[in-house]
Amino acid sequence: MANQSLGSGGADLIKSHEGFSLKFYGDPYGYPTVGWGHLITKTKTYTKNTTGNPNDSLLTQAQANALSTSLGLNYTSPISQSQANTFFTNDTASAVAAVNNLTLPKGMYFSQSQFDALVSLVFNGGAGVLNTNDVKKLLEYNQVYPSFYGPLSNDEIDQCSKLVSKAFSYDRNLQRRRNEEATLFCKGQWYTHKYPVYTL
């Protein structure tokens, strides 16, 4: 199957959790960030964002200008909406590529919602999350895919729900986001996300 692109459901989910600011701000670790969670650099840290509201950890204009100069950036704070959109497209591109590069069982493919949920997970957690045992087990189970042919038994439906819950149990600090991603992954399937993350 041809490579898939990030759909609006996935983009909206990512944006809703990243927060948004045209001004430079510190992320939860204090790393300078802009737009929808676009990491500027990991070489400097500022005030950590503990509320989820970028406005609570904005860099001063002097800090932003100094950072821009020290890194040789062609932009400083605030950036334009167009620049924010470009950053988002570029930042999600690597996550999209990582999910497209997965080797799925023969004949299996993702629904748009499944693809979007995994892109959101990778965008937030890094491509390494795809190599965790729980994600690997999910991807190896043919019954989770919309391309699986044949009725699912009640046990198989339950197993799909459990595998999804475990695969998205990544970073306890982000349980609401992970549950939303898991719910998106199950959208339109025979199974549902009935086991919240970290409950199994």
Secondary structure as UniProt FT lines:
FT   HELIX           8..18
FT   STRAND          21..26
FT   TURN            28..29
FT   STRAND          32..35
FT   TURN            36..37
FT   STRAND          38..39
FT   HELIX           54..57
FT   HELIX           61..71
FT   HELIX           81..100
FT   TURN            106..107
FT   HELIX           112..125
FT   HELIX           127..131
FT   HELIX           133..140
FT   HELIX           142..144
FT   TURN            146..147
FT   HELIX           154..167
FT   HELIX           172..174
FT   HELIX           175..186
FT   TURN            187..188
FT   TURN            197..198
//
